[in-house]
Amino acid sequence: MNDNKDSIFNPRNPIFLDVAKWVVLVSSGIMILLAFAAFANEMGGQGFLLLLGSVFNYFTGMVFVNMLHNIYDIKEQTKETNALLKKQFEAIQKNEIN
């Protein structure tokens, strides 16, 4: 499954990132609506906690989405770096033999 570049679960797939961002936005929005409903029903403490929770949910969700994006970048860059290091090591070995 890791070799399939067209997978929906590939973190670099734009559809995956868009869906993940919308999930975070919608869940935070629902929490904000619940917070305003709590404020309207004179339950200020619960409303404030829901409001703080929605902000926390938004920021942690977006950090998680961006981490998924960056993990894939780091993985690909590591593969390229390892290939270059292998070529350099082979070139050094050839120079030592000659």
C-alpha positions as CSV (number, residue, x, y, z in Angstrom):
1,M,0.0,0.0,0.0
2,N,3.0,2.4,0.6
3,D,4.0,2.1,-3.1
4,N,0.7,3.1,-4.4
5,K,1.0,6.8,-5.3
6,D,-2.7,7.3,-6.1
7,S,-4.0,6.0,-2.8
8,I,-6.5,8.3,-1.1
9,F,-4.7,7.7,2.2
10,N,-1.4,9.1,0.8
11,P,-0.7,12.2,2.9
12,R,0.5,14.1,-0.1
13,N,-2.7,13.4,-2.0
14,P,-4.6,16.7,-2.2
15,I,-7.9,15.1,-1.7
16,F,-6.7,13.5,1.5
17,L,-5.4,16.8,2.8
18,D,-8.6,18.7,1.8
19,V,-10.8,16.1,3.5
20,A,-8.7,16.1,6.7
21,K,-8.8,19.9,6.8
22,W,-12.6,20.0,6.3
23,V,-13.0,17.4,9.1
24,V,-11.1,19.6,11.4
25,L,-13.0,22.8,10.4
26,V,-16.5,21.1,10.6
27,S,-15.8,19.5,14.0
28,S,-14.5,22.8,15.4
29,G,-17.5,24.6,13.9
30,I,-19.9,22.2,15.6
31,M,-18.2,22.8,18.9
32,I,-18.5,26.6,18.5
33,L,-22.2,26.2,17.7
34,L,-22.6,24.1,20.9
35,A,-20.7,26.8,22.8
36,F,-23.0,29.5,21.6
37,A,-26.0,27.3,22.5
38,A,-24.6,26.9,26.0
39,F,-24.1,30.7,26.3
40,A,-27.7,31.2,25.1
41,N,-29.0,28.8,27.8
42,E,-27.1,30.7,30.5
43,M,-24.5,27.9,30.9
44,G,-21.5,30.1,30.7
45,G,-19.0,27.7,32.2
46,Q,-19.8,24.9,29.8
47,G,-20.0,27.4,26.8
48,F,-16.5,28.8,27.6
49,L,-15.0,25.3,27.9
50,L,-16.6,24.3,24.6
51,L,-15.2,27.5,23.0
52,L,-11.7,26.7,24.3
53,G,-12.1,23.1,23.2
54,S,-13.0,24.2,19.7
55,V,-10.0,26.4,19.4
56,F,-7.8,23.6,20.8
57,N,-9.4,21.1,18.4
58,Y,-8.8,23.4,15.4
59,F,-5.1,24.1,16.2
60,T,-4.2,20.5,17.1
61,G,-6.1,19.2,14.0
62,M,-4.3,21.5,11.7
63,V,-0.9,20.7,13.2
64,F,-1.7,17.0,12.7
65,V,-2.7,17.5,9.1
66,N,0.5,19.5,8.4
67,M,2.6,16.8,10.2
68,L,1.2,14.2,7.9
69,H,2.2,16.3,4.9
70,N,5.7,16.9,6.3
71,I,6.3,13.2,7.3
72,Y,5.9,12.2,3.7
73,D,8.3,14.9,2.5
74,I,10.9,13.8,5.0
75,K,10.5,10.2,4.0
76,E,11.0,11.0,0.3
77,Q,14.0,13.3,1.0
78,T,15.6,10.6,3.1
79,K,15.4,8.2,0.3
80,E,17.0,10.7,-2.1
81,T,19.8,11.5,0.4
82,N,20.5,7.8,1.0
83,A,20.8,7.2,-2.8
84,L,23.2,10.1,-3.1
85,L,25.3,8.9,-0.2
86,K,25.4,5.4,-1.6
87,K,26.8,6.9,-4.9
88,Q,29.4,8.9,-3.1
89,F,30.5,5.9,-1.0
90,E,30.9,3.8,-4.2
91,A,32.9,6.6,-5.8
92,I,35.2,6.9,-2.8
93,Q,35.7,3.1,-2.9
94,K,36.6,3.2,-6.6
95,N,39.2,6.0,-6.0
96,E,40.8,4.0,-3.1
97,I,41.2,0.9,-5.2
98,N,42.7,2.8,-8.2
